Amino acid sequence: MEHIIISGNKPLKGRVDISGAKNAAVAIIPATLCAGGVHTIENLPQIEDVRNYITVLESMGASCEFLDDHTMRVDARNVSSTVNMPENLKGMRASYYLIGSLLGRFKKAVVPMPGGCNFGSRPIDQHIKGFEALGAEVIQEHGSIFVTAERLVGTKIYLDVASVGATINIMMAAVYAEGETILENCAKEPHIVDCANFLNMCGANIKGAGTGVMRITGVTPTDMKDRDYTIIPDQIEAGTYMIAAAVTGGEVTVRRVIPKHMEALSAKLQEMGCDVFAGDDWIKVRGKEELKPTTVTTLYYPGFPTDLQPQMTALLTQGNGTSYVTETVFENRFQYIDQLARLGAKVKIEGRMAVIEGQARLTGADVTATDLRAGACLVVAALAAEGNTQISNVHYIDRGYENLEEKLTALGANIRRISDGEPPLVALEA
Ligand code: UD1
């Protein structure tokens, strides 16, 4: 087991290049199966979730070849519609995209039930509702989902919740459906647009991605062409570094980002008193000695992303008053608060709201990441804390952050990774 050790209380300074978006990558990789053919995907982040997805694709007969660290050619011509998920990957959340992509291409998919980060019940009823509306029969038994259709026929589908996963999944299932599929109340997140752009570049006919209504006109597999596609930058990784700059009173430029994707966070950082400057593909955040408190409510895009809620909560412990964070997307996403409290945060949970007392004195301690963004929250808090923090369950953080230690070290952080058995809290000079 590995741990991250951070000796904090040091302003971060410099520039950091943001990797490709995790949530776009884990949609576009399975979308290559839907498209069929041979495709080259550029700007793939080197993270655990991507490596795991590649393992799954290979186990299905796809060939995945890295042309460089971030560019992969996928040959998806000969893949099976049954996913024999390697045992250790059975809990993978984004495996649900295999259902839509295989159903679209083969009218048949057998996929183990998806797992995922440990917050809320995370149902997939909206995905299933969409598949059934297109004409598929969906059976869940023995831990797998069996989906088959004689024909897939376009229709109007209204999502009861604007689910990212359901939007992408139904979109993929509808690529070859006869006629037009109209998806209403769909999610608008940037990675939905990215996945639609990839499929459209290959020959699909998807209109309205990024708005609340999408129209997918069915094409035939022979319309699809082999393509090169570049994944967008990771909104959440960029946001994590912006928050890290603010919490340490530092000055950091995140490069290779789409500033429009960061507007909700930039606005909140400005409300807290930070300076935020944006160019074409960069944002600079300058923290301040004194930060103001604020209120944050997580929402679907373009609202404040739930995936930045834990990191933002860590930052708000340093406001000069009480802040309020309301989580509306997931029902149980404050599980990390106990760990944050070990570092000195004073947070009370009242239903879906966290009440955060400001000006907490954060001091290093042993803490455990309970999921990916909870891990990022602890990293942010540790960067501001006096003394050494040791974070366990690093595998969660590795799911979504490429070269975290290298990137933070380049910004002046005192951080390293140790394995079990190495001396723990003396590993870094304070
Ligand atoms: C995706 C992101 C995740 C992010 C989340 C919200 C990926 C791989 N993951 O997750 O990082 O935190 O969006 O921005 O892109 N829901 C239902 N029924 C369904 C589907 C969802 O009730 O069939 C509910 C969920 O319980 C949740 C809400 O809808 O309360 C949003 O979930 P959803 O947008 O589907 O999240 P994911 O796609 O799982």
Residues whose N, C-alpha, C, O or C-beta is under 5 A from the ligand:
A	BS01	UD1	N23 A94 R122 P123 I124 D125 Q126 H127 V161 A162 S163 V164 G165 A166 T306 D307 V329 F330
